[in-house]
Each structure stands twice: as structure tokens, then as C-alpha cells.
Amino acid sequence: MSARWDVDGRAVRLLQRLRERHGEGPLRLRLPWRSVALVLAPHDVHRILRDTPEPFTPATKEKRAALGHFQPHGLLVSTASQRPERRRFNEAVLDTPHAVHRFAPRFVTVVGEEAGPLLERGTTTGTVDAGDIRRAWWRAVRRIVLGDGAADDEEVTDLLAALRRDANWGYLHRRRPRVRRRFDAVLDDHLDRAEPGSLAALVASTPGTPATEPRQQVPQWLFAFDAASLALLRAMAVLDTHPAAATLHDEIDDLDDAPRPLPFTRACILESLRLWPTTPALLRDTTTATQWTNGTLAAGTALLVYVPYFHRDATQAPAANRFDPHLWLADAAAEQWPLVPFSAGPARCPGQNLTLLVASTMLATLLRDHELSVRAPSPVAVDRPLPGTLDPFGLVFDVRGRVDGELPDGSDHRRGTRP
């Protein structure tokens, strides 16, 4: 229903009208239970993200209520005193500054091993759907995060999914301590093995303090990888008919098992996240009274940055509703206009580079020797603006293998359009 009603596109247009009527804000909302202000100006977004965690804390009331269901001591909801140590630990395990993680050779191998059977089945049956791709993705993710022993353990990710569904309701949904205890026990079993070549091994070997809560950081990594699978599916849907597919194949046709950054392939994932952010709302609470061009906001005010409004505002960026991976190859792409699929500033997602490495490797592996065409009717088309909301779960792809760069009918995959 969200895709049919284009809820994100409607929301962007609503915020545009609010800006025209009330100015750049922040715009306070009349809510009886919470002081909330909509952020409508790019310079305010930069200020808020730059000045995190003080005076703009990411540990908002809503996040604490939601994440309390499955990771109450995670980095996102840490206090100002806890945050530095937990941030250090996350960056150490996830190799935050590096485009290629130290365990990248192992991770690339895992992705290839999980993509292979998926493509074999797809070539045999002629199709794969979003569920097939996500199952292969989750097997790879469990192996990367928890080790090979977790490959078949759907329980750990199913329990997390159940707790996340509760978390969507925040403080309106009762806690389920038995489900949480079971999830923690299953997760701990995998972390205790600390399999070499997995993030679990780094969790075990990275020094910490009593404030670190190392195992409480892991659910967020699994959470983030789930979002990446949606970006992967949407990128595949667009690339089916987009000319950018030719440039992507120039980069991946000679792909081998050696990990490398794949800048254009990563840019395709980033562009998918720009068009359809998997975190549509960035939230901050003010810890003190703050001054703005139109007045003062009291301490405890929730600031809401609605990401699609900035990513898809065609009044500010004429190409906002088109797929343009080259946007991410330019220097300082988001310095003037906020493009923040992984947030920004001190609270930027520490797993950005790792997530992009795994997602771009999966995208390259799936498309290098096969064509995956969205089964008609496709929800996207190269000749019209892309929808504001794109449901990834209903996507079905027809699969054809390639030999020496050509499809069985002799057509060349580099055209970037369907034969």
C-alpha cells in the first residue's frame, strides 16, 4: 500500500508546501505529548549532524524506547559519557575508516559462495525473487558477522526480526523478556565460538572497558545489513534498464576473488539509498536550549530530519528523481546539500564502508555473469521519474546466464537496456 500510495513522494511534497508557507524553520509541530520540530533547511541539517552528541543527542526518547527491545546498551542510545568508548569499539571491529575491511578476502569469498547456489537455482528455474536473494544474503551476513556455524541458523535473525517488529512501536508495545533472553542466548553461542575470519572473532579480541558492552553492539550490525539488502534489491531493479549498467559492467567484468573498492558499484548502492533511504528519519533531542534563525527551541525538543525530503527535493535538485550514481563519485558530494543515507558527522554509521563492501560485492557477483531482469510490469522505468516509494519485497527477476559477455540470444549485456 505504501508503494501504491507513494507515501514518501507525498511526504516530500507536503514538506515542500510547509517550507513555502512557513519558511525554513525549524518548524515546531503542535503535538500534545512531545515537543517536535521539523528541520527544513540544509544548513540546519549540517549543524545538527556536526554538533552531535552535544547539544543534539542521537539517544532520543523514541530510539531508547525502540532499541530497548533488543539492544538497550547499543551505541545509538548511549549517553554522552558512554558513547566515546562504544564508538571506539565499533570502529575498531568494523574498520570504519577503511574502504576494504581487513577480513575482506574472507568476506568476498563468503558472498561468492552464497551467491553461487542462488544463481544456479535461478538459471535452472528461470527466476529468483526478493525472498530468494534475501535468504542468500542472510546466510552470507550470518557467516560474516557470526561465523560459518551461523550460516543455517535462521533462528537468530528471526528472533531479531520479531524484536524489531515490537521495537517499531517503541514504548507502545510491551517488552517480551523471554524472546529477548532467547535471542541473547542464541547470539552469545555464536559469539562464544569467535570463529576466525568473522566479526565475532574481532569482538572477542578487541579490548574494551566495563562501559563497552561489546555484545550489545552486534544486533545493530545485523540490523544494518538487513537494510543493505533492500538497497541491493532496489539497485538491481533500476539497473535492469538503466544505461548505468554498462558502466557497472566495465568495472565488474574482470572481477576476481581479490577484494577491491568497486567505486561505481558502491555508488549504485549509495544512489539506491539516496532514492529510497532505509533510515528515512534522522532524530536528535536537544540537550540544552538552542538558538535558530527563527527563535529558540527548549531543551528536550525532538528534531526530525526527514531524509527523503532532502534527497528527493526536485525544486532544489532537478535530477532528484533520477538514478545518477555519478553523484557519489564527485568530491564532497554531500557538503552543500545533505545527502545522508548513513547519517553524517560524529554519529555517522560506523559500518558504512563494510556494508557497502558486502552489498557492492553481492551486486557485482549477481550481475557479472548473469542478467537479472525485473519481471514485468516493472515498478521503475528509465524514461520517467522514479517513484518516491519502491517496495523491494515483491520484486521477481528473470535470470539468464551469459557466455563471454553475451546472452544466449547473442545480445550484448553492455547496452544497459533489456534486449
C-alpha angles and dihedrals in degrees: 000000000000091000093044092051093039090225096179093049090050091049092052091052091048092054090047089056091047091052091050091049102040107021130239096319137155081239115213115220122219101239121151098213106038140029104236131171127192114224110222105163125079094221090055091053091053091048094049095048093043094050096051129159094018123069090356111050121194089207093090124171090253094050093047090051093047101042091042086078093069113357112025092163098046124129094255094063099036123129120245090262094048097043101076094056095043091046090052091051094048092048092048095053096039096043087230100186095049126084089207117046118226089246093047095118089059094043093050090051091051092051091051092048092053097041092051098068090042091056092044091055091044093051090050097046096031095234146062125189134204091268092055092050093046092050090054089044093052092049089054093045094050090051092047095047103031106016137255091297089070096052095103097030101109089160094076093054094038090054090049090050091052092051091047091054088055090046091058086071093050112191091356092074123069118242118254104211095178092056090045092050091050091049092049091048094050092045092048091052090059095042091050090061090057090194114209113256094027132102086245088067090054091047088057096045102040112095119239144172131233087272095056100082089191097187092051089064095060100073089061091056091053089046091053093048089054090058090049091059089060091051089050093053093048092048090052091051093053096042090056091082104010123109088228087077089077092057090046091054091050086061100042106034092089094040115145133177093278110104118239134163099257092202098192094045089050088049089057090055091047091049090051088053091048092053096041110019113203088206100047096172127051109196131198133170120213112238094195136016109288132203123228135175090262100041145292130315117207124236111274095037115143114229115206120201106188100205100201089058090063096035096048106032101131091184088068101031116030092201094050093116097045129085108250115161091176087074088076095049093062119096115263092001094176102035097101102026118035110251101168114159088147095033115244143237124039092337096051111138106275090209096058097110094042093048091049091047093055096040095047091046091052091047092049093046094050096047102036098083101010139057115225109192122187110246110245135293089051116201090218133052131183093226098059137047113281116252119260090231123038120184107217096186097072096051117124121186129202109221128215128169125228131221117202091344095308132105120234091264091057096252121139117245092210094080091084090219132089117271 
